[in-house]
Amino acid sequence: MPYQVSQDPGTSPPPSRMKTLLRGLSHLCPACGQGRIYTGYLTIMPHCTDCSSPLADYRSDDAPAYFTIFIVGHIVVPGTLLMEKFASPEVWVQQALWLPLTLILTLLLLPRVKGVLLALQWLLKMKTS
Ligand SMILES: [Zn+2]
């Protein structure tokens, strides 16, 4: 299926880099901003349903997991250490707070980080095929 742009390139400028990255953050196609990029939680659609942009050609492999671990780790580890230093709660309190928070943050951030990386690859034209 040939690549099609939903907007007439002669009448409207391409989206800004920030707008394109925000589209990825919102799980929207980086090319048109209308179609969804996921078929499920993390499975990228082969093509955008709106503009037919080939989304599956942009493979991020382990990068979304790496960046998600990086972000969540920089929230949870300092939080745990600061709480221990200033409040020194029981271990079960620390676990009851930080373990669910780690899981929730990871599950919320992973698809968003993957969407941003897809948009970044689209901006840089980093197709794998
Ligand atoms: Zn699209």
Backbone and ligand atoms as CSV (ligand in chain L), in Angstrom:
chain,resi,resn,atom,element,x,y,z
A,1,MET,N,N,0.854,-1.176,0.000
A,1,MET,CA,C,0.000,0.000,0.000
A,1,MET,C,C,0.897,1.236,0.000
A,2,PRO,N,N,0.688,2.123,-0.931
A,2,PRO,CA,C,1.570,3.297,-1.012
A,2,PRO,C,C,1.314,4.254,0.140
A,3,TYR,N,N,2.353,4.982,0.489
A,3,TYR,CA,C,2.261,5.969,1.549
A,3,TYR,C,C,1.469,7.156,1.058
A,4,GLN,N,N,0.491,7.574,1.869
A,4,GLN,CA,C,-0.318,8.727,1.512
A,4,GLN,C,C,-0.328,9.697,2.676
A,5,VAL,N,N,-0.317,10.947,2.365
A,5,VAL,CA,C,-0.404,11.988,3.387
A,5,VAL,C,C,-1.820,12.511,3.369
A,6,SER,N,N,-2.442,12.599,4.573
A,6,SER,CA,C,-3.836,13.023,4.626
A,6,SER,C,C,-3.994,14.505,4.320
A,7,GLN,N,N,-2.945,15.286,4.591
A,7,GLN,CA,C,-3.028,16.707,4.313
A,7,GLN,C,C,-2.355,16.976,2.970
A,8,ASP,N,N,-2.831,17.968,2.280
A,8,ASP,CA,C,-2.197,18.361,1.035
A,8,ASP,C,C,-0.870,19.039,1.364
A,9,PRO,N,N,0.269,18.435,0.979
A,9,PRO,CA,C,1.551,19.004,1.369
A,9,PRO,C,C,1.785,20.390,0.789
A,10,GLY,N,N,1.073,20.747,-0.263
A,10,GLY,CA,C,1.273,22.053,-0.860
A,10,GLY,C,C,0.598,23.175,-0.091
A,11,THR,N,N,-0.427,22.858,0.703
A,11,THR,CA,C,-1.177,23.907,1.395
A,11,THR,C,C,-0.881,23.997,2.875
A,12,SER,N,N,-0.383,22.926,3.490
A,12,SER,CA,C,-0.119,22.997,4.924
A,12,SER,C,C,1.305,22.525,5.212
A,13,PRO,N,N,1.977,23.197,6.136
A,13,PRO,CA,C,3.353,22.792,6.459
A,13,PRO,C,C,3.355,21.486,7.255
A,14,PRO,N,N,4.474,20.776,7.270
A,14,PRO,CA,C,4.537,19.565,8.089
A,14,PRO,C,C,4.456,19.936,9.563
A,15,PRO,N,N,4.019,19.006,10.393
A,15,PRO,CA,C,3.899,19.327,11.816
A,15,PRO,C,C,5.271,19.613,12.428
A,16,SER,N,N,5.280,20.437,13.467
A,16,SER,CA,C,6.539,20.736,14.140
A,16,SER,C,C,7.054,19.480,14.840
A,17,ARG,N,N,8.323,19.510,15.196
A,17,ARG,CA,C,8.908,18.351,15.890
A,17,ARG,C,C,8.183,18.084,17.199
A,18,MET,N,N,7.907,19.142,17.954
A,18,MET,CA,C,7.235,18.964,19.246
A,18,MET,C,C,5.839,18.387,19.060
A,19,LYS,N,N,5.119,18.892,18.055
A,19,LYS,CA,C,3.771,18.393,17.799
A,19,LYS,C,C,3.822,16.920,17.405
A,20,THR,N,N,4.809,16.554,16.609
A,20,THR,CA,C,4.948,15.157,16.198
A,20,THR,C,C,5.242,14.268,17.401
A,21,LEU,N,N,6.137,14.727,18.293
A,21,LEU,CA,C,6.454,13.935,19.488
A,21,LEU,C,C,5.241,13.836,20.416
A,22,LEU,N,N,4.461,14.902,20.519
A,22,LEU,CA,C,3.255,14.862,21.346
A,22,LEU,C,C,2.214,13.915,20.762
A,23,ARG,N,N,2.179,13.817,19.420
A,23,ARG,CA,C,1.291,12.833,18.800
A,23,ARG,C,C,1.688,11.424,19.218
A,24,GLY,N,N,2.979,11.147,19.214
A,24,GLY,CA,C,3.448,9.838,19.656
A,24,GLY,C,C,3.122,9.583,21.115
A,25,LEU,N,N,3.282,10.610,21.938
A,25,LEU,CA,C,2.957,10.504,23.364
A,25,LEU,C,C,1.479,10.177,23.565
A,26,SER,N,N,0.633,10.663,22.658
A,26,SER,CA,C,-0.810,10.453,22.748
A,26,SER,C,C,-1.274,9.220,21.990
A,27,HIS,N,N,-0.356,8.382,21.553
A,27,HIS,CA,C,-0.661,7.147,20.813
A,27,HIS,C,C,-1.285,7.442,19.462
A,28,LEU,N,N,-0.950,8.570,18.875
A,28,LEU,CA,C,-1.508,8.933,17.570
A,28,LEU,C,C,-0.430,8.876,16.501
A,29,CYS,N,N,-0.842,8.668,15.278
A,29,CYS,CA,C,0.062,8.577,14.144
A,29,CYS,C,C,0.914,9.853,14.051
A,30,PRO,N,N,2.231,9.722,13.925
A,30,PRO,CA,C,3.070,10.920,13.831
A,30,PRO,C,C,2.874,11.679,12.526
A,31,ALA,N,N,2.398,11.006,11.490
A,31,ALA,CA,C,2.242,11.658,10.194
A,31,ALA,C,C,0.990,12.525,10.130
A,32,CYS,N,N,-0.150,11.982,10.566
A,32,CYS,CA,C,-1.410,12.715,10.421
A,32,CYS,C,C,-1.998,13.175,11.750
A,33,GLY,N,N,-1.659,12.520,12.844
A,33,GLY,CA,C,-2.205,12.900,14.140
A,33,GLY,C,C,-3.636,12.448,14.354
A,34,GLN,N,N,-4.152,11.611,13.470
A,34,GLN,CA,C,-5.546,11.169,13.578
A,34,GLN,C,C,-5.659,9.686,13.930
A,35,GLY,N,N,-4.920,8.852,13.211
A,35,GLY,CA,C,-5.033,7.405,13.410
A,35,GLY,C,C,-4.306,6.935,14.652
A,36,ARG,N,N,-4.753,5.818,15.192
A,36,ARG,CA,C,-4.124,5.218,16.367
A,36,ARG,C,C,-2.901,4.426,15.909
A,37,ILE,N,N,-1.884,4.313,16.785
A,37,ILE,CA,C,-0.676,3.583,16.402
A,37,ILE,C,C,-0.640,2.171,16.969
A,38,TYR,N,N,-1.482,1.861,17.958
A,38,TYR,CA,C,-1.453,0.543,18.593
A,38,TYR,C,C,-2.704,-0.259,18.250
A,39,THR,N,N,-2.491,-1.573,18.068
A,39,THR,CA,C,-3.634,-2.472,17.961
A,39,THR,C,C,-4.001,-3.023,19.327
A,40,GLY,N,N,-3.039,-3.057,20.221
A,40,GLY,CA,C,-3.272,-3.526,21.585
A,40,GLY,C,C,-2.508,-2.634,22.540
A,41,TYR,N,N,-1.902,-3.247,23.554
A,41,TYR,CA,C,-1.162,-2.452,24.545
A,41,TYR,C,C,0.120,-1.880,23.954
A,42,LEU,N,N,0.893,-2.717,23.242
A,42,LEU,CA,C,2.171,-2.265,22.685
A,42,LEU,C,C,2.384,-2.678,21.228
A,43,THR,N,N,1.424,-3.324,20.626
A,43,THR,CA,C,1.579,-3.796,19.250
A,43,THR,C,C,1.291,-2.661,18.276
A,44,ILE,N,N,2.304,-2.342,17.473
A,44,ILE,CA,C,2.164,-1.252,16.505
A,44,ILE,C,C,1.348,-1.732,15.306
A,45,MET,N,N,0.428,-0.905,14.830
A,45,MET,CA,C,-0.362,-1.225,13.636
A,45,MET,C,C,0.552,-1.258,12.414
A,46,PRO,N,N,0.270,-2.123,11.458
A,46,PRO,CA,C,1.106,-2.147,10.251
A,46,PRO,C,C,1.065,-0.812,9.505
A,47,HIS,N,N,-0.116,-0.231,9.388
A,47,HIS,CA,C,-0.289,1.051,8.700
A,47,HIS,C,C,-1.274,1.902,9.495
A,48,CYS,N,N,-1.124,3.196,9.387
A,48,CYS,CA,C,-2.092,4.098,10.012
A,48,CYS,C,C,-3.447,3.901,9.335
A,49,THR,N,N,-4.496,3.827,10.118
A,49,THR,CA,C,-5.833,3.635,9.550
A,49,THR,C,C,-6.331,4.891,8.841
A,50,ASP,N,N,-5.730,6.014,9.134
A,50,ASP,CA,C,-6.193,7.270,8.561
A,50,ASP,C,C,-5.410,7.677,7.310
A,51,CYS,N,N,-4.082,7.605,7.373
A,51,CYS,CA,C,-3.270,8.099,6.258
A,51,CYS,C,C,-2.418,7.009,5.610
A,52,SER,N,N,-2.509,5.782,6.083
A,52,SER,CA,C,-1.769,4.636,5.531
A,52,SER,C,C,-0.258,4.756,5.691
A,53,SER,N,N,0.206,5.588,6.581
A,53,SER,CA,C,1.637,5.681,6.844
A,53,SER,C,C,2.133,4.342,7.397
A,54,PRO,N,N,3.244,3.817,6.878
A,54,PRO,CA,C,3.720,2.495,7.309
A,54,PRO,C,C,4.356,2.539,8.695
A,55,LEU,N,N,3.558,2.342,9.723
A,55,LEU,CA,C,4.037,2.481,11.105
A,55,LEU,C,C,4.927,1.320,11.531
A,56,ALA,N,N,4.658,0.117,11.026
A,56,ALA,CA,C,5.421,-1.055,11.472
A,56,ALA,C,C,6.856,-1.044,10.946
A,57,ASP,N,N,7.159,-0.150,10.022
A,57,ASP,CA,C,8.532,-0.052,9.512
A,57,ASP,C,C,9.478,0.595,10.515
A,58,TYR,N,N,8.923,1.185,11.575
A,58,TYR,CA,C,9.747,1.848,12.583
A,58,TYR,C,C,9.818,0.939,13.808
A,59,ARG,N,N,10.923,0.255,13.955
A,59,ARG,CA,C,11.086,-0.707,15.058
A,59,ARG,C,C,11.985,-0.104,16.130
A,60,SER,N,N,11.474,-0.097,17.349
A,60,SER,CA,C,12.262,0.482,18.442
A,60,SER,C,C,12.896,-0.583,19.329
A,61,ASP,N,N,12.570,-1.847,19.107
A,61,ASP,CA,C,13.148,-2.970,19.856
A,61,ASP,C,C,13.072,-2.747,21.369
A,62,ASP,N,N,14.214,-2.738,22.057
A,62,ASP,CA,C,14.218,-2.641,23.523
A,62,ASP,C,C,14.304,-1.206,24.036
A,63,ALA,N,N,14.377,-0.237,23.151
A,63,ALA,CA,C,14.553,1.152,23.588
A,63,ALA,C,C,13.413,1.639,24.489
A,64,PRO,N,N,12.131,1.350,24.182
A,64,PRO,CA,C,11.076,1.823,25.094
A,64,PRO,C,C,11.220,1.261,26.508
A,65,ALA,N,N,11.547,-0.013,26.616
A,65,ALA,CA,C,11.734,-0.604,27.953
A,65,ALA,C,C,12.922,0.042,28.655
A,66,TYR,N,N,14.000,0.263,27.938
A,66,TYR,CA,C,15.182,0.890,28.536
A,66,TYR,C,C,14.857,2.285,29.072
A,67,PHE,N,N,14.229,3.115,28.248
A,67,PHE,CA,C,13.932,4.483,28.678
A,67,PHE,C,C,12.881,4.505,29.789
A,68,THR,N,N,11.933,3.559,29.753
A,68,THR,CA,C,10.934,3.492,30.821
A,68,THR,C,C,11.595,3.118,32.144
A,69,ILE,N,N,12.476,2.125,32.126
A,69,ILE,CA,C,13.210,1.757,33.345
A,69,ILE,C,C,14.032,2.941,33.834
A,70,PHE,N,N,14.650,3.651,32.917
A,70,PHE,CA,C,15.461,4.827,33.267
A,70,PHE,C,C,14.606,5.883,33.977
A,71,ILE,N,N,13.453,6.191,33.424
A,71,ILE,CA,C,12.584,7.232,33.994
A,71,ILE,C,C,12.009,6.781,35.338
A,72,VAL,N,N,11.430,5.584,35.367
A,72,VAL,CA,C,10.804,5.097,36.604
A,72,VAL,C,C,11.861,4.939,37.698
A,73,GLY,N,N,13.035,4.460,37.345
A,73,GLY,CA,C,14.109,4.311,38.330
A,73,GLY,C,C,14.527,5.642,38.934
A,74,HIS,N,N,14.513,6.692,38.102
A,74,HIS,CA,C,14.896,8.012,38.609
A,74,HIS,C,C,13.789,8.663,39.437
A,75,ILE,N,N,12.617,8.086,39.451
A,75,ILE,CA,C,11.538,8.557,40.335
A,75,ILE,C,C,11.501,7.723,41.613
A,76,VAL,N,N,11.535,6.411,41.467
A,76,VAL,CA,C,11.314,5.509,42.601
A,76,VAL,C,C,12.538,5.434,43.525
A,77,VAL,N,N,13.717,5.308,42.983
A,77,VAL,CA,C,14.907,5.140,43.837
A,77,VAL,C,C,15.151,6.379,44.705
A,78,PRO,N,N,15.166,7.606,44.150
A,78,PRO,CA,C,15.332,8.763,45.039
A,78,PRO,C,C,14.176,8.903,46.026
A,79,GLY,N,N,12.954,8.588,45.578
A,79,GLY,CA,C,11.810,8.658,46.487
A,79,GLY,C,C,11.967,7.716,47.662
A,80,THR,N,N,12.406,6.508,47.385
A,80,THR,CA,C,12.625,5.529,48.450
A,80,THR,C,C,13.709,6.003,49.414
A,81,LEU,N,N,14.794,6.492,48.863
A,81,LEU,CA,C,15.908,6.935,49.717
A,81,LEU,C,C,15.541,8.156,50.544
A,82,LEU,N,N,14.820,9.107,49.932
A,82,LEU,CA,C,14.404,10.293,50.676
A,82,LEU,C,C,13.416,9.948,51.782
A,83,MET,N,N,12.478,9.056,51.470
A,83,MET,CA,C,11.517,8.647,52.499
A,83,MET,C,C,12.234,7.944,53.654
A,84,GLU,N,N,13.206,7.102,53.320
A,84,GLU,CA,C,13.954,6.400,54.359
A,84,GLU,C,C,14.745,7.386,55.212
A,85,LYS,N,N,15.340,8.386,54.580
A,85,LYS,CA,C,16.162,9.350,55.319
A,85,LYS,C,C,15.332,10.238,56.239
A,86,PHE,N,N,14.175,10.701,55.744
A,86,PHE,CA,C,13.414,11.682,56.510
A,86,PHE,C,C,12.279,11.093,57.341
A,87,ALA,N,N,11.771,9.910,56.987
A,87,ALA,CA,C,10.650,9.348,57.738
A,87,ALA,C,C,10.977,7.996,58.360
A,88,SER,N,N,11.875,7.263,57.764
A,88,SER,CA,C,12.252,5.923,58.223
A,88,SER,C,C,11.040,5.055,58.576
A,89,PRO,N,N,10.141,4.839,57.618
A,89,PRO,CA,C,8.984,3.990,57.922
A,89,PRO,C,C,9.388,2.516,57.957
A,90,GLU,N,N,8.465,1.672,58.380
A,90,GLU,CA,C,8.709,0.224,58.352
A,90,GLU,C,C,8.934,-0.207,56.897
A,91,VAL,N,N,9.621,-1.338,56.765
A,91,VAL,CA,C,9.917,-1.847,55.423
A,91,VAL,C,C,8.633,-2.144,54.663
A,92,TRP,N,N,7.626,-2.685,55.347
A,92,TRP,CA,C,6.382,-3.028,54.653
A,92,TRP,C,C,5.681,-1.776,54.122
A,93,VAL,N,N,5.864,-0.640,54.797
A,93,VAL,CA,C,5.265,0.612,54.308
A,93,VAL,C,C,5.966,1.035,53.015
A,94,GLN,N,N,7.283,0.951,53.022
A,94,GLN,CA,C,8.048,1.282,51.806
A,94,GLN,C,C,7.609,0.377,50.652
A,95,GLN,N,N,7.503,-0.918,50.928
A,95,GLN,CA,C,7.124,-1.862,49.873
A,95,GLN,C,C,5.691,-1.622,49.410
A,96,ALA,N,N,4.809,-1.343,50.345
A,96,ALA,CA,C,3.399,-1.122,49.988
A,96,ALA,C,C,3.227,0.136,49.153
A,97,LEU,N,N,4.130,1.083,49.288
A,97,LEU,CA,C,4.047,2.324,48.512
A,97,LEU,C,C,4.785,2.213,47.182
A,98,TRP,N,N,6.049,1.806,47.238
A,98,TRP,CA,C,6.908,1.923,46.061
A,98,TRP,C,C,6.741,0.794,45.054
A,99,LEU,N,N,6.424,-0.408,45.496
A,99,LEU,CA,C,6.239,-1.503,44.525
A,99,LEU,C,C,5.029,-1.275,43.621
A,100,PRO,N,N,3.843,-0.942,44.165
A,100,PRO,CA,C,2.727,-0.638,43.258
A,100,PRO,C,C,2.985,0.596,42.401
A,101,LEU,N,N,3.634,1.606,42.980
A,101,LEU,CA,C,3.932,2.812,42.198
A,101,LEU,C,C,4.858,2.483,41.027
A,102,THR,N,N,5.832,1.625,41.270
A,102,THR,CA,C,6.738,1.205,40.191
A,102,THR,C,C,5.957,0.498,39.087
A,103,LEU,N,N,5.072,-0.400,39.472
A,103,LEU,CA,C,4.277,-1.133,38.478
A,103,LEU,C,C,3.363,-0.189,37.700
A,104,ILE,N,N,2.683,0.692,38.401
A,104,ILE,CA,C,1.749,1.617,37.742
A,104,ILE,C,C,2.490,2.562,36.798
A,105,LEU,N,N,3.585,3.145,37.272
A,105,LEU,CA,C,4.358,4.061,36.418
A,105,LEU,C,C,4.887,3.346,35.174
A,106,THR,N,N,5.363,2.132,35.359
A,106,THR,CA,C,5.897,1.374,34.222
A,106,THR,C,C,4.809,1.105,33.193
A,107,LEU,N,N,3.651,0.643,33.664
A,107,LEU,CA,C,2.571,0.319,32.733
A,107,LEU,C,C,2.016,1.569,32.049
A,108,LEU,N,N,2.029,2.696,32.745
A,108,LEU,CA,C,1.541,3.934,32.125
A,108,LEU,C,C,2.550,4.519,31.142
A,109,LEU,N,N,3.822,4.454,31.491
A,109,LEU,CA,C,4.841,5.111,30.670
A,109,LEU,C,C,5.264,4.304,29.451
A,110,LEU,N,N,5.270,2.990,29.540
A,110,LEU,CA,C,5.824,2.175,28.457
A,110,LEU,C,C,5.185,2.453,27.086
A,111,PRO,N,N,3.845,2.447,26.950
A,111,PRO,CA,C,3.288,2.754,25.626
A,111,PRO,C,C,3.528,4.191,25.191
A,112,ARG,N,N,3.595,5.105,26.144
A,112,ARG,CA,C,3.844,6.510,25.787
A,112,ARG,C,C,5.274,6.705,25.307
A,113,VAL,N,N,6.209,6.073,26.000
A,113,VAL,CA,C,7.614,6.163,25.584
A,113,VAL,C,C,7.781,5.518,24.216
A,114,LYS,N,N,7.113,4.387,23.998
A,114,LYS,CA,C,7.211,3.732,22.687
A,114,LYS,C,C,6.608,4.617,21.595
A,115,GLY,N,N,5.511,5.307,21.896
A,115,GLY,CA,C,4.906,6.217,20.930
A,115,GLY,C,C,5.819,7.387,20.598
A,116,VAL,N,N,6.489,7.927,21.608
A,116,VAL,CA,C,7.420,9.036,21.374
A,116,VAL,C,C,8.602,8.553,20.536
A,117,LEU,N,N,9.096,7.353,20.824
A,117,LEU,CA,C,10.220,6.828,20.031
A,117,LEU,C,C,9.802,6.559,18.591
A,118,LEU,N,N,8.570,6.085,18.386
A,118,LEU,CA,C,8.067,5.897,17.023
A,118,LEU,C,C,8.010,7.238,16.294
A,119,ALA,N,N,7.513,8.265,16.987
A,119,ALA,CA,C,7.436,9.596,16.376
A,119,ALA,C,C,8.838,10.137,16.077
A,120,LEU,N,N,9.772,9.904,16.983
A,120,LEU,CA,C,11.148,10.358,16.757
A,120,LEU,C,C,11.766,9.645,15.551
A,121,GLN,N,N,11.532,8.347,15.441
A,121,GLN,CA,C,12.035,7.607,14.278
A,121,GLN,C,C,11.369,8.103,12.998
A,122,TRP,N,N,10.088,8.444,13.077
A,122,TRP,CA,C,9.387,8.966,11.909
A,122,TRP,C,C,9.986,10.309,11.504
A,123,LEU,N,N,10.289,11.156,12.495
A,123,LEU,CA,C,10.906,12.453,12.207
A,123,LEU,C,C,12.254,12.287,11.541
A,124,LEU,N,N,13.041,11.320,12.036
A,124,LEU,CA,C,14.405,11.111,11.531
A,124,LEU,C,C,14.452,10.157,10.341
A,125,LYS,N,N,13.268,9.699,9.920
A,125,LYS,CA,C,13.147,8.763,8.779
A,125,LYS,C,C,14.001,7.509,9.001
A,126,MET,N,N,13.917,6.932,10.184
A,126,MET,CA,C,14.702,5.760,10.555
A,126,MET,C,C,13.927,4.477,10.320
A,127,LYS,N,N,13.528,4.230,9.076
A,127,LYS,CA,C,12.816,2.996,8.741
A,127,LYS,C,C,13.775,1.819,8.781
A,128,THR,N,N,13.241,0.650,9.132
A,128,THR,CA,C,14.083,-0.549,9.126
A,128,THR,C,C,13.951,-1.327,7.839
A,129,SER,N,N,12.947,-1.045,7.061
A,129,SER,CA,C,12.799,-1.764,5.780
A,129,SER,C,C,12.576,-0.800,4.646
L,1,ZN,ZN,ZN,-1.711,8.625,10.038
